[in-house]
Amino acid sequence: MAQLTADRAFVDTPGGESPAELRSLPWGMARGGPGLLGEDCWCLTGPTAAGKSAIAVRLAEHLGAEIVSADSMAVYIGLDIGTAKPTPAQRDRVPHHLVDVVPASVTYSVALWLDAAASAIAAIRSRGRRILVTGGTPLYLRALRDGLDPLPAADAAVRARLEAEGDVAGTAALHARLATVDPVAAGRIHPGDRRRLIRALEIAAAGGRSATGWDRGTPVPWAGRLLVVDRPRRLLAERIDRRVEAMFAGGLVEEVAGALAAGGLGPTARQAAGYAECLDLLAGRCTRAAAITRTQQRTRQLAKRQLTWLRGFPEATWISG
């Protein structure tokens, strides 16, 4: 795992990129493999609140690239504050794809994203431009690198049974059951992520194969073109806490209320850090202060899981700030 030190001006200051740092990045170290990836394709990722969006815009301008978002929440129309989407000014500077794709009431999947990413990458290439995949959803990045075998279709009866089991025994019981049939998937899914636990159990029930077993096994290397923005843990925690406070001050609660009035939040959006807490706040189940504190805690936990998963990409170059 390679390591670089990013110039703080490049990381933090709009328009303040460091040409020396840009030149030092190992663009030519590897050639692209089969599938969607090629030598015209780079990836910039990292934990939430690390500063990826600002870096990505400047890096895309340097590369002559368009950005393909790999953020599972940025796809939702109208959910702007809690997802920390690229600003209108950033999107004016560099074209962004797979941002504002579906209504917040829709359940979006990695398979849908992968199909959309393939179309976006093909369109960018047709214009003679390079591709910069940017986002902090490791599952999307892994699918882009490794591909996905077709997953079994949803089974309404099995899902209803698992939902009922979760209602009676609790989400922890679903996680414990998944640990017995697919310990690898159980290790990747947070014990409180009921939606993903149920889907993994549903997949495992389809013909006896585990959710993990549906992954395609031959990865395409990203060596030299997969960059991970890293921060000292204390600094990252401070950035997360400030971001959450700014989101609530900037209208996150009102954004959630508007989404509810416009058609509601689907299962995916409802579970996201910030949105779940705002729903509890609007329903009178917690105070504003408690919602902020819980969102900060959950976002720090998310960043920790992202970093753990990203360390599983041995070909990554880590940029510390």
Backbone bond lengths (Angstrom), bond angles and torsions (degrees), N, CA, C in turn:
res aa  C-N    CA-C-N  psi(-1)  N-CA   C-N-CA  omega(-1)  CA-C   N-CA-C  phi
1 M - - - 1.459 - - 1.521 108.88 -
2 A 1.310 117.17 113.16 1.457 121.16 -177.67 1.519 110.39 -74.92
3 Q 1.321 115.38 158.30 1.462 120.46 -178.25 1.523 109.28 -136.73
4 L 1.316 116.79 132.95 1.461 122.48 173.04 1.515 108.19 -128.08
5 T 1.308 116.05 156.54 1.462 120.63 174.30 1.518 108.25 -106.70
6 A 1.320 116.66 122.86 1.468 120.78 -178.86 1.518 110.01 -85.96
7 D 1.315 115.89 137.64 1.450 121.39 172.69 1.525 108.50 -63.19
8 R 1.352 117.61 130.00 1.470 119.95 -174.34 1.522 111.83 -61.20
9 A 1.332 117.41 -32.76 1.467 118.90 177.83 1.514 110.45 -64.84
10 F 1.338 116.40 -37.76 1.461 120.04 178.73 1.524 110.44 -65.22
11 V 1.342 116.07 -38.44 1.459 119.85 -175.60 1.527 111.92 -76.60
12 D 1.321 116.74 -40.64 1.460 119.06 -166.23 1.526 116.01 -106.77
13 T 1.311 119.14 -25.34 1.458 120.36 -168.45 1.514 111.47 -102.59
14 P 1.345 119.13 120.82 1.459 120.67 177.82 1.523 111.22 -54.43
15 G 1.324 115.33 126.83 1.441 119.70 178.98 1.510 114.18 76.83
16 G 1.349 118.32 3.70 1.449 120.66 -174.01 1.507 113.77 -103.84
17 E 1.339 117.37 37.11 1.452 119.42 -178.36 1.521 110.97 -65.38
18 S 1.322 115.34 153.67 1.453 122.02 178.91 1.512 109.21 -102.92
19 P 1.345 119.28 110.98 1.465 120.46 -179.45 1.511 112.68 -56.86
20 A 1.340 117.48 -35.35 1.466 119.62 179.71 1.521 110.87 -63.13
21 E 1.348 116.67 -41.96 1.462 119.34 178.72 1.525 110.70 -65.56
22 L 1.328 116.63 -40.73 1.461 119.29 179.42 1.522 110.72 -62.04
23 R 1.327 116.36 -41.92 1.459 118.95 -178.97 1.514 111.97 -68.14
24 S 1.357 117.22 -25.64 1.456 119.79 -176.37 1.524 112.94 -78.91
25 L 1.331 117.66 -14.43 1.453 119.40 -177.65 1.526 110.33 -69.80
26 P 1.346 117.44 140.68 1.466 121.08 -167.99 1.519 113.30 -84.38
27 W 1.362 116.49 64.37 1.467 119.14 -174.82 1.531 112.75 -59.61
28 G 1.304 118.44 -35.24 1.456 119.51 -169.83 1.504 115.02 -96.20
29 M 1.322 119.31 13.50 1.455 120.52 -171.54 1.514 113.88 -70.44
30 A 1.305 118.56 -25.20 1.463 119.20 -175.07 1.518 109.88 -145.09
31 R 1.301 114.74 155.99 1.463 121.02 174.63 1.524 108.81 -101.85
32 G 1.301 115.06 151.17 1.450 119.15 -177.45 1.507 112.77 -68.95
33 G 1.316 115.37 152.87 1.449 121.02 177.49 1.511 111.06 -94.28
34 P 1.330 118.26 -163.17 1.450 121.49 179.57 1.529 111.59 -72.74
35 G 1.308 115.39 175.81 1.455 119.79 176.78 1.513 112.53 82.24
36 L 1.310 116.30 -143.72 1.457 121.35 -174.27 1.516 112.60 -77.69
37 L 1.323 117.41 -26.17 1.455 120.17 -173.74 1.519 111.01 -83.81
38 G 1.326 115.56 147.97 1.452 121.67 177.52 1.503 109.02 -158.83
39 E 1.315 116.65 -178.68 1.458 118.96 -177.26 1.522 112.26 -71.03
40 D 1.318 117.32 -6.32 1.466 120.61 175.32 1.519 111.94 -94.50
41 C 1.332 117.54 8.82 1.465 121.73 -171.97 1.527 109.97 -122.64
42 W 1.346 116.16 126.56 1.461 122.79 176.33 1.524 108.99 -124.36
43 C 1.324 115.14 166.14 1.461 120.19 178.12 1.518 109.49 -137.05
44 L 1.323 116.04 135.03 1.461 122.95 173.74 1.520 107.50 -122.33
45 T 1.322 116.17 120.10 1.455 120.00 -177.62 1.525 109.29 -137.83
46 G 1.317 116.05 -172.95 1.453 121.73 -178.00 1.511 110.21 150.75
47 P 1.328 117.58 175.02 1.464 120.36 -178.84 1.518 111.87 -71.40
48 T 1.304 115.96 162.05 1.450 120.95 177.66 1.526 110.39 -58.98
49 A 1.324 116.30 142.31 1.466 124.77 177.93 1.525 113.35 72.54
50 A 1.326 117.93 12.37 1.464 120.20 178.66 1.523 112.52 -79.17
51 G 1.335 117.41 -14.78 1.461 120.91 179.39 1.515 114.04 101.58
52 K 1.347 116.65 26.75 1.469 120.53 -175.00 1.522 112.87 -64.22
53 S 1.326 117.49 -41.75 1.470 119.85 -171.41 1.526 111.69 -61.57
54 A 1.337 116.45 -45.65 1.461 119.49 -178.42 1.524 111.07 -66.53
55 I 1.337 116.61 -41.03 1.461 120.27 178.70 1.528 109.79 -64.51
56 A 1.328 116.41 -41.98 1.462 120.73 -175.58 1.522 111.45 -60.78
57 V 1.310 117.62 -41.08 1.461 120.32 -179.02 1.521 110.43 -61.61
58 R 1.320 116.09 -47.19 1.462 119.09 -178.77 1.526 111.65 -68.23
59 L 1.327 116.11 -37.35 1.458 119.98 178.83 1.526 110.96 -67.37
60 A 1.344 117.04 -40.84 1.465 120.65 177.94 1.518 111.16 -62.67
61 E 1.327 116.68 -40.19 1.460 119.70 177.28 1.529 110.64 -62.85
62 H 1.316 116.47 -39.95 1.465 120.97 178.89 1.526 111.44 -64.90
63 L 1.344 116.34 -39.65 1.461 121.03 -176.83 1.526 113.33 -82.99
64 G 1.332 117.52 -17.59 1.461 119.87 -169.19 1.514 110.60 71.77
65 A 1.343 115.63 43.17 1.464 121.87 -173.78 1.523 111.14 -114.99
66 E 1.333 115.02 159.76 1.458 122.69 166.10 1.520 107.99 -105.62
67 I 1.326 116.70 152.68 1.461 121.64 -173.61 1.523 110.51 -98.45
68 V 1.325 115.78 132.54 1.463 123.25 171.57 1.520 106.67 -109.46
69 S 1.315 117.52 115.26 1.460 121.40 -177.81 1.525 111.09 -72.58
70 A 1.340 115.18 132.72 1.462 121.99 173.38 1.524 108.17 -116.86
71 D 1.316 115.62 55.88 1.459 123.43 -178.55 1.523 107.99 -123.78
72 S 1.321 116.16 118.16 1.462 120.42 -173.19 1.519 113.18 -68.37
73 M 1.335 118.77 -15.58 1.459 120.81 179.29 1.518 112.72 -102.52
74 A 1.337 117.56 -22.36 1.470 119.90 -179.45 1.517 112.26 -67.36
75 V 1.330 118.00 -13.17 1.469 120.74 -179.61 1.526 111.34 -70.46
76 Y 1.346 118.55 -16.76 1.461 120.53 -170.63 1.524 112.35 -87.70
77 I 1.316 115.07 123.63 1.466 122.37 177.89 1.531 109.10 -67.02
78 G 1.314 116.14 131.59 1.463 120.46 175.86 1.506 115.05 88.81
79 L 1.315 118.09 -13.63 1.465 120.85 176.58 1.529 107.22 -98.27
80 D 1.306 116.08 86.39 1.459 121.62 -171.54 1.521 112.98 -105.59
81 I 1.322 116.50 -43.41 1.464 120.59 -173.52 1.523 110.64 -72.73
82 G 1.329 116.98 -51.58 1.458 120.73 -176.94 1.510 113.95 -70.67
83 T 1.323 117.76 -17.55 1.461 120.67 178.55 1.529 112.10 -95.94
84 A 1.325 117.13 -6.91 1.473 121.97 -178.54 1.523 110.67 50.51
85 K 1.337 115.47 49.86 1.462 120.21 179.58 1.530 110.88 -62.56
86 P 1.332 116.78 158.52 1.464 119.34 171.03 1.525 109.41 -54.66
87 T 1.309 116.28 142.68 1.458 120.86 -178.47 1.530 110.12 -71.72
88 P 1.336 117.52 161.04 1.472 119.51 174.96 1.525 112.37 -55.26
89 A 1.333 116.60 -37.63 1.467 119.27 179.60 1.528 111.09 -64.79
90 Q 1.338 116.77 -40.48 1.466 119.80 178.18 1.522 111.05 -66.15
91 R 1.319 116.66 -37.81 1.466 120.33 -179.12 1.524 111.57 -74.18
92 D 1.332 116.82 -23.30 1.459 120.07 173.50 1.535 110.62 -72.19
93 R 1.316 116.31 -34.87 1.462 120.24 -177.61 1.528 111.85 -72.26
94 V 1.335 116.42 -39.20 1.472 121.47 -177.24 1.525 108.21 -137.25
95 P 1.343 119.34 131.62 1.465 120.38 175.88 1.532 110.93 -60.55
96 H 1.334 115.34 133.81 1.462 122.38 177.00 1.528 108.92 -115.49
97 H 1.311 116.47 136.68 1.461 122.24 178.80 1.536 110.00 -116.72
98 L 1.332 115.60 152.13 1.467 124.42 179.66 1.529 111.77 65.87
99 V 1.320 115.56 33.25 1.457 122.98 168.89 1.525 106.71 -116.63
100 D 1.352 117.01 133.72 1.473 121.69 -177.62 1.530 110.26 60.64
101 V 1.315 115.66 64.76 1.467 121.98 -175.14 1.521 112.27 -103.56
102 V 1.346 117.26 -43.03 1.473 120.83 -173.42 1.524 109.54 -135.51
103 P 1.347 117.31 158.28 1.467 120.13 175.34 1.523 111.21 -63.25
104 A 1.319 115.72 157.29 1.463 120.96 -177.78 1.523 112.76 -66.49
105 S 1.316 117.29 -17.43 1.470 120.78 -179.58 1.521 112.88 -79.50
106 V 1.333 117.80 -10.87 1.468 122.49 -174.52 1.520 110.51 -87.15
107 T 1.337 115.97 142.88 1.462 121.18 171.02 1.517 108.40 -88.58
108 Y 1.330 115.99 120.91 1.462 121.49 -176.76 1.520 108.29 -106.49
109 S 1.348 116.83 147.15 1.462 121.03 -174.97 1.521 111.14 -126.31
110 V 1.315 115.82 164.08 1.463 120.91 177.14 1.524 110.65 -63.50
111 A 1.327 117.46 -34.06 1.467 120.14 179.16 1.524 110.98 -65.70
112 L 1.337 117.26 -41.98 1.465 120.58 176.87 1.526 110.14 -63.22
113 W 1.327 115.58 -42.61 1.466 118.36 179.82 1.524 111.06 -63.47
114 L 1.320 117.37 -42.25 1.456 120.64 -177.77 1.525 110.99 -62.38
115 D 1.325 117.38 -41.18 1.465 120.42 176.87 1.534 110.60 -62.98
116 A 1.342 116.08 -44.08 1.461 119.77 -179.45 1.524 111.05 -67.05
117 A 1.327 116.64 -37.72 1.464 120.25 178.57 1.522 110.78 -64.37
118 A 1.334 116.40 -40.65 1.465 119.75 178.65 1.524 110.85 -60.59
119 S 1.330 116.59 -42.47 1.465 120.14 178.87 1.523 111.11 -65.27
120 A 1.346 116.39 -42.53 1.462 120.09 -179.51 1.521 111.06 -64.15
121 I 1.326 116.77 -43.52 1.464 120.78 -179.25 1.524 110.66 -63.58
122 A 1.330 117.01 -41.88 1.468 120.32 178.24 1.528 110.84 -62.41
123 A 1.331 116.79 -41.21 1.466 120.21 -179.44 1.521 111.19 -67.03
124 I 1.316 116.76 -40.21 1.471 120.05 178.99 1.523 110.08 -63.61
125 R 1.316 116.72 -43.78 1.462 120.54 179.14 1.524 111.59 -62.75
126 S 1.316 116.38 -35.69 1.462 119.25 -179.64 1.522 111.66 -64.72
127 R 1.329 116.49 -22.06 1.465 120.79 177.90 1.526 111.77 -92.21
128 G 1.328 116.81 2.58 1.454 120.38 179.73 1.507 114.08 74.34
129 R 1.328 116.49 22.78 1.463 121.36 -178.78 1.525 109.89 -103.71
130 R 1.326 116.37 161.97 1.452 121.88 174.53 1.527 109.97 -89.51
131 I 1.339 115.40 168.05 1.471 121.70 -175.40 1.516 108.84 -119.59
132 L 1.343 116.05 131.59 1.456 121.87 172.12 1.523 107.90 -122.88
133 V 1.325 116.17 108.38 1.463 121.70 177.46 1.522 107.22 -84.40
134 T 1.327 116.25 125.62 1.464 120.55 -173.60 1.519 109.96 -133.67
135 G 1.328 116.51 128.90 1.455 119.95 175.99 1.512 111.27 161.38
136 G 1.327 114.65 169.76 1.452 120.23 -175.11 1.512 114.47 -115.00
137 T 1.342 117.77 23.54 1.474 120.31 177.27 1.519 108.38 -99.90
138 P 1.339 118.14 95.50 1.467 120.38 -174.79 1.523 113.67 -58.36
139 L 1.339 117.44 -31.86 1.458 119.65 179.57 1.523 110.81 -60.69
140 Y 1.327 117.28 -39.27 1.460 120.79 177.64 1.528 110.59 -66.09
141 L 1.331 116.56 -42.91 1.462 120.29 -179.52 1.529 110.86 -64.66
142 R 1.310 116.04 -40.52 1.460 119.63 179.36 1.522 110.34 -65.30
143 A 1.337 117.12 -40.37 1.463 120.16 178.50 1.523 110.52 -64.52
144 L 1.335 116.82 -38.54 1.460 120.27 179.32 1.529 110.50 -65.44
145 R 1.320 116.05 -38.25 1.458 120.56 -179.35 1.527 112.32 -76.60
146 D 1.339 116.51 -45.99 1.466 121.40 -170.79 1.515 113.43 -98.91
147 G 1.341 116.77 -22.82 1.457 120.24 -171.47 1.513 110.92 80.89
148 L 1.312 115.73 173.70 1.465 122.27 177.80 1.513 109.05 -134.29
149 D 1.307 116.40 136.62 1.452 119.53 167.66 1.526 107.67 -76.19
150 P 1.348 117.54 155.68 1.468 118.73 178.75 1.526 111.28 -59.22
151 L 1.308 116.17 131.88 1.464 120.77 177.25 1.522 109.85 -88.37
152 P 1.325 116.97 152.20 1.460 118.70 177.01 1.518 111.05 -63.52
153 A 1.314 115.49 148.24 1.458 120.40 179.42 1.522 110.55 -65.24
154 A 1.328 114.92 155.26 1.455 119.95 178.21 1.528 110.20 -61.75
155 D 1.319 116.12 140.38 1.456 122.43 178.20 1.529 106.83 -113.27
156 A 1.325 115.94 108.51 1.466 120.51 -174.02 1.523 111.84 -60.36
157 A 1.333 116.91 -38.60 1.464 120.02 -177.38 1.527 110.93 -68.35
158 V 1.340 115.97 -45.12 1.470 119.54 178.96 1.523 110.14 -64.24
159 R 1.319 116.38 -41.82 1.463 119.63 -179.45 1.521 110.83 -63.96
160 A 1.324 117.49 -42.05 1.464 120.70 179.12 1.525 110.70 -62.09
161 R 1.343 116.31 -40.34 1.461 119.77 178.62 1.527 111.30 -64.32
162 L 1.328 116.83 -42.28 1.460 120.58 179.30 1.524 111.60 -68.12
163 E 1.337 116.59 -38.17 1.459 120.22 176.39 1.530 110.33 -60.65
164 A 1.336 115.70 -44.23 1.461 119.56 179.57 1.528 110.82 -64.04
165 E 1.319 116.19 -40.23 1.463 119.78 177.77 1.521 110.92 -62.12
166 G 1.332 116.00 -40.76 1.455 119.48 177.76 1.511 112.43 -64.80
167 D 1.338 116.78 -36.84 1.457 120.50 178.54 1.527 111.73 -63.70
168 V 1.337 115.94 -37.18 1.469 120.69 -176.05 1.526 111.44 -85.26
169 A 1.325 116.20 -51.87 1.469 120.48 -172.08 1.519 113.97 -92.95
170 G 1.338 116.64 -19.46 1.456 119.96 179.91 1.517 112.66 99.21
171 T 1.325 114.67 160.83 1.464 120.66 -178.22 1.522 111.31 -65.09
172 A 1.331 117.23 -33.36 1.467 120.04 179.82 1.528 111.28 -60.19
173 A 1.329 116.66 -34.21 1.465 119.93 178.61 1.528 111.05 -68.15
174 L 1.329 116.50 -36.49 1.462 119.67 176.47 1.532 110.29 -64.30
175 H 1.318 115.85 -41.43 1.462 119.31 178.87 1.525 111.07 -64.57
176 A 1.333 116.71 -40.30 1.466 120.30 178.81 1.521 110.86 -63.84
177 R 1.321 117.20 -39.07 1.460 119.30 178.62 1.528 110.81 -67.01
178 L 1.345 116.75 -42.12 1.458 119.28 178.59 1.527 110.62 -61.61
179 A 1.318 116.87 -35.94 1.467 120.09 179.61 1.523 111.96 -61.72
180 T 1.327 117.13 -26.33 1.475 119.84 179.23 1.526 112.26 -81.92
181 V 1.341 117.82 -30.38 1.467 120.02 -176.69 1.521 112.82 -99.97
182 D 1.333 116.95 -25.78 1.465 120.28 -179.70 1.529 108.39 -152.52
183 P 1.336 116.83 78.02 1.473 119.32 -176.81 1.518 113.95 -61.43
184 V 1.335 118.15 -29.28 1.466 120.00 178.57 1.523 110.06 -65.84
185 A 1.333 116.60 -47.10 1.465 119.99 177.97 1.520 110.85 -63.65
186 A 1.339 116.97 -39.79 1.466 120.29 179.10 1.524 111.13 -61.62
187 G 1.325 116.56 -35.05 1.453 119.90 178.47 1.508 113.24 -70.59
188 R 1.332 116.99 -23.29 1.460 121.10 -178.83 1.519 112.82 -90.65
189 I 1.325 117.60 -23.15 1.460 121.58 -174.12 1.525 109.35 -101.05
190 H 1.314 116.40 130.28 1.457 121.15 179.51 1.530 109.20 -62.48
191 P 1.346 117.59 137.80 1.476 120.21 -178.61 1.520 114.32 -57.07
192 G 1.340 117.55 -21.49 1.455 119.84 179.69 1.517 114.63 -95.38
193 D 1.343 117.46 0.08 1.467 121.34 -177.31 1.526 108.96 -87.78
194 R 1.313 115.04 81.52 1.464 120.57 -172.21 1.528 112.64 -61.97
195 R 1.334 116.56 -40.49 1.464 119.29 -177.16 1.522 111.41 -60.51
196 R 1.335 117.31 -47.39 1.463 120.22 -178.64 1.529 111.75 -71.24
197 L 1.333 117.46 -33.09 1.463 119.96 176.68 1.529 110.88 -62.21
198 I 1.325 115.05 -44.86 1.462 119.25 -179.27 1.523 110.43 -64.89
199 R 1.330 117.37 -41.61 1.462 119.59 179.26 1.528 111.17 -63.97
200 A 1.332 117.61 -40.65 1.460 120.37 178.92 1.531 111.25 -64.62
201 L 1.330 116.90 -40.29 1.462 120.14 177.55 1.527 111.29 -67.75
202 E 1.322 115.35 -36.52 1.463 120.49 177.92 1.529 110.29 -63.21
203 I 1.331 116.75 -42.88 1.464 121.41 178.41 1.522 110.02 -64.32
204 A 1.339 115.98 -43.59 1.460 119.85 -179.44 1.528 111.56 -62.34
205 A 1.341 115.58 -30.47 1.466 119.07 -179.63 1.519 112.94 -77.41
206 A 1.333 117.25 -12.34 1.470 121.51 -178.09 1.535 109.84 -87.48
207 G 1.291 116.66 92.81 1.458 120.81 176.09 1.512 114.55 77.32
208 G 1.333 117.19 9.34 1.443 118.99 175.12 1.511 115.38 84.14
209 R 1.331 118.64 -1.44 1.468 119.95 178.37 1.517 110.07 -84.19
210 S 1.324 115.86 146.28 1.456 119.71 178.45 1.518 109.81 -80.87
211 A 1.330 115.68 161.71 1.464 120.16 176.41 1.521 110.35 -60.36
212 T 1.327 116.26 -38.14 1.454 120.31 179.39 1.521 110.97 -63.95
213 G 1.315 116.33 -34.45 1.456 120.51 -176.28 1.502 114.49 -68.30
214 W 1.319 118.16 -11.66 1.460 120.22 178.94 1.519 112.68 -86.18
215 D 1.330 117.21 -8.36 1.454 119.33 178.77 1.515 110.38 -72.44
216 R 1.318 116.80 142.09 1.451 121.00 173.11 1.513 108.47 -74.18
217 G 1.332 117.76 140.06 1.444 120.24 -165.42 1.508 117.21 -95.47
218 T 1.316 121.49 -9.07 1.455 121.57 -174.69 1.523 110.08 -105.77
219 P 1.332 117.76 104.84 1.464 119.51 -176.99 1.514 112.36 -75.63
220 V 1.335 114.79 152.25 1.456 121.62 172.00 1.519 106.89 -98.01
221 P 1.326 119.63 125.61 1.466 120.28 -173.92 1.526 112.68 -68.84
222 W 1.335 114.92 144.16 1.456 122.46 174.35 1.529 110.28 -106.89
223 A 1.325 118.66 9.05 1.462 121.77 -167.64 1.524 111.72 -48.78
224 G 1.335 115.13 129.42 1.442 120.93 178.82 1.502 114.83 80.89
225 R 1.334 117.43 -7.77 1.464 120.20 -177.02 1.520 112.20 -128.50
226 L 1.325 117.06 5.32 1.463 121.60 175.66 1.530 107.73 -111.14
227 L 1.325 115.99 110.43 1.462 122.83 -175.61 1.521 109.07 -111.56
228 V 1.335 116.49 130.58 1.458 122.24 -179.78 1.524 108.63 -115.30
229 V 1.323 116.37 118.41 1.467 121.35 176.96 1.516 108.24 -78.60
230 D 1.306 116.78 120.92 1.457 122.13 -178.26 1.523 109.44 -117.55
231 R 1.320 115.76 155.98 1.460 122.33 177.81 1.527 108.43 -138.32
232 P 1.326 118.27 151.05 1.464 119.29 169.04 1.529 109.43 -55.17
233 R 1.307 117.15 139.64 1.469 120.73 -172.26 1.519 112.47 -56.06
234 R 1.328 116.74 -42.43 1.461 118.47 -178.46 1.526 110.66 -64.85
235 L 1.335 116.91 -42.58 1.466 120.47 179.01 1.522 110.71 -63.93
236 L 1.341 117.31 -41.27 1.464 119.97 179.05 1.523 110.68 -62.38
237 A 1.336 117.44 -42.25 1.470 120.70 178.49 1.521 110.78 -61.77
238 E 1.333 116.68 -40.79 1.467 119.77 178.42 1.523 110.98 -65.00
239 R 1.325 116.96 -42.11 1.462 120.18 178.94 1.524 110.82 -62.93
240 I 1.331 116.41 -40.42 1.468 120.30 178.25 1.517 110.63 -62.33
241 D 1.325 116.71 -47.42 1.466 119.63 -178.57 1.522 111.00 -61.45
242 R 1.329 117.66 -42.04 1.474 120.35 179.35 1.525 111.20 -67.11
243 R 1.322 115.88 -39.25 1.466 118.55 179.91 1.519 110.78 -63.42
244 V 1.323 117.49 -45.12 1.465 120.47 -179.15 1.524 110.19 -62.22
245 E 1.335 117.63 -44.52 1.463 120.02 178.28 1.528 110.77 -59.87
246 A 1.335 116.67 -40.67 1.466 120.35 179.53 1.528 111.18 -67.11
247 M 1.331 117.36 -35.68 1.462 120.47 178.73 1.522 111.36 -64.05
248 F 1.324 116.80 -45.18 1.463 119.31 179.63 1.533 110.17 -67.46
249 A 1.337 116.98 -39.76 1.463 119.71 177.81 1.525 111.57 -67.43
250 G 1.341 116.88 -27.49 1.453 121.17 -176.72 1.510 115.55 -89.64
251 G 1.343 117.64 3.24 1.467 119.52 173.53 1.513 115.94 110.16
252 L 1.338 118.54 24.34 1.467 119.96 -179.26 1.527 111.90 -61.66
253 V 1.326 116.86 -41.88 1.467 120.14 -179.40 1.531 109.77 -62.38
254 E 1.324 116.16 -43.17 1.463 120.19 178.76 1.531 110.96 -65.40
255 E 1.331 116.78 -34.97 1.466 120.18 177.51 1.531 110.67 -62.61
256 V 1.317 116.79 -43.07 1.464 120.67 179.17 1.527 110.47 -66.32
257 A 1.327 117.01 -42.71 1.467 119.81 178.38 1.524 110.49 -61.35
258 G 1.327 117.24 -39.81 1.453 120.23 177.57 1.514 112.74 -65.49
259 A 1.333 116.62 -39.13 1.467 120.19 178.37 1.533 110.88 -64.84
260 L 1.320 116.35 -39.06 1.464 119.76 177.66 1.527 110.55 -62.97
261 A 1.312 116.44 -42.23 1.465 120.39 -179.66 1.519 112.08 -68.99
262 A 1.330 117.11 -26.48 1.469 121.03 -175.60 1.522 113.75 -90.58
263 G 1.306 118.21 1.20 1.464 119.51 179.97 1.504 114.67 142.86
264 G 1.320 116.46 -7.20 1.444 120.04 174.15 1.523 113.50 96.09
265 L 1.323 114.20 172.13 1.447 122.58 176.55 1.521 109.16 -108.28
266 G 1.327 116.44 131.37 1.448 120.53 178.05 1.511 111.64 -75.08
267 P 1.342 117.34 176.20 1.472 121.02 -176.98 1.519 113.44 -57.96
268 T 1.332 117.61 -37.46 1.466 119.93 -178.53 1.518 110.69 -67.11
269 A 1.325 116.92 -50.88 1.456 120.55 -177.82 1.524 111.82 -65.34
270 R 1.314 117.44 -34.56 1.460 121.19 -178.02 1.526 112.65 -62.88
271 Q 1.335 117.04 -28.59 1.453 120.23 -176.00 1.524 113.04 -90.42
272 A 1.327 118.02 -7.04 1.461 120.58 -175.79 1.524 110.71 -70.56
273 A 1.333 115.20 145.62 1.461 120.49 178.00 1.523 109.35 -58.35
274 G 1.304 115.67 131.33 1.460 121.96 -178.01 1.510 111.60 99.14
275 Y 1.307 117.55 -48.74 1.461 120.49 -178.94 1.528 111.18 -74.11
276 A 1.308 117.62 -43.05 1.467 120.14 177.03 1.526 110.19 -61.59
277 E 1.322 117.13 -41.37 1.458 120.86 -178.80 1.523 111.41 -68.57
278 C 1.331 117.02 -36.88 1.466 119.79 177.16 1.525 111.18 -67.20
279 L 1.322 116.87 -36.22 1.456 119.54 175.93 1.528 110.75 -62.02
280 D 1.331 116.59 -41.96 1.465 119.78 176.99 1.523 110.89 -64.59
281 L 1.322 116.92 -39.66 1.458 120.88 179.32 1.528 110.49 -63.91
282 L 1.318 117.00 -46.55 1.466 120.65 -179.40 1.527 112.04 -64.75
283 A 1.344 116.02 -29.80 1.474 120.50 179.52 1.518 112.20 -85.98
284 G 1.333 117.72 -0.31 1.458 120.94 178.90 1.512 114.02 79.63
285 R 1.324 117.43 16.36 1.466 120.11 -177.55 1.526 112.69 -89.05
286 C 1.319 117.98 -8.88 1.461 120.77 177.00 1.524 108.95 -157.17
287 T 1.319 115.88 165.48 1.458 121.19 177.34 1.529 109.58 -86.77
288 R 1.327 115.37 167.77 1.464 119.88 177.47 1.533 110.65 -62.11
289 A 1.328 116.11 -43.12 1.467 119.59 179.98 1.521 110.97 -61.50
290 A 1.339 116.73 -41.49 1.459 119.89 179.42 1.525 111.20 -66.68
291 A 1.343 116.80 -37.66 1.461 120.19 178.73 1.524 110.72 -63.06
292 I 1.326 116.87 -40.72 1.467 120.54 179.05 1.520 110.42 -65.29
293 T 1.320 116.82 -46.84 1.461 120.94 -178.79 1.524 111.26 -61.83
294 R 1.320 116.73 -44.94 1.465 120.32 179.92 1.524 111.50 -64.84
295 T 1.333 116.65 -39.28 1.471 119.54 178.23 1.524 110.45 -64.05
296 Q 1.306 117.02 -41.10 1.471 120.16 177.37 1.524 110.64 -61.58
297 Q 1.321 116.77 -44.67 1.465 120.46 -179.66 1.525 111.11 -62.82
298 R 1.327 116.16 -46.72 1.461 119.51 -178.18 1.528 111.62 -66.60
299 T 1.317 116.98 -35.05 1.461 119.67 179.56 1.519 110.59 -69.38
300 R 1.340 117.67 -38.16 1.467 119.79 175.09 1.524 111.24 -63.84
301 Q 1.335 116.31 -38.27 1.465 119.68 176.74 1.525 110.95 -65.03
302 L 1.339 116.01 -39.74 1.463 120.36 177.40 1.528 110.49 -60.83
303 A 1.326 116.89 -45.84 1.463 120.42 179.99 1.524 110.90 -60.23
304 K 1.317 116.99 -39.85 1.466 120.67 178.85 1.523 110.93 -63.31
305 R 1.338 117.14 -43.03 1.471 120.20 179.01 1.525 110.62 -66.11
306 Q 1.341 116.89 -40.33 1.460 119.74 178.50 1.529 110.91 -59.78
307 L 1.323 116.64 -45.15 1.457 120.48 -179.51 1.519 111.26 -64.20
308 T 1.324 116.49 -40.94 1.461 119.80 178.56 1.520 110.41 -60.54
309 W 1.331 117.05 -44.03 1.459 120.78 -178.66 1.533 110.52 -68.58
310 L 1.309 116.63 -41.96 1.463 120.04 -177.14 1.526 111.71 -66.43
311 R 1.329 117.45 -26.60 1.464 119.07 175.38 1.525 111.88 -66.86
312 G 1.317 116.34 -13.12 1.455 120.45 175.71 1.522 113.21 -81.30
313 F 1.338 117.51 0.60 1.461 122.27 174.65 1.537 107.32 -100.63
314 P 1.325 118.85 87.37 1.471 120.20 -173.36 1.516 113.25 -65.49
315 E 1.333 117.99 -16.90 1.452 120.41 -178.19 1.518 113.64 -85.01
316 A 1.336 117.65 2.11 1.467 121.70 -173.95 1.526 111.77 -76.59
317 T 1.332 114.49 148.64 1.463 122.52 168.87 1.521 107.05 -104.05
318 W 1.325 116.27 119.88 1.453 121.10 -177.15 1.519 109.85 -93.58
319 I 1.336 115.52 129.64 1.458 122.15 179.93 1.517 107.66 -109.18
320 S 1.310 117.79 110.85 1.465 121.15 -177.41 1.514 109.58 -95.41
321 G 1.345 115.02 145.35 1.453 119.91 -179.02 1.497 111.51 -126.36
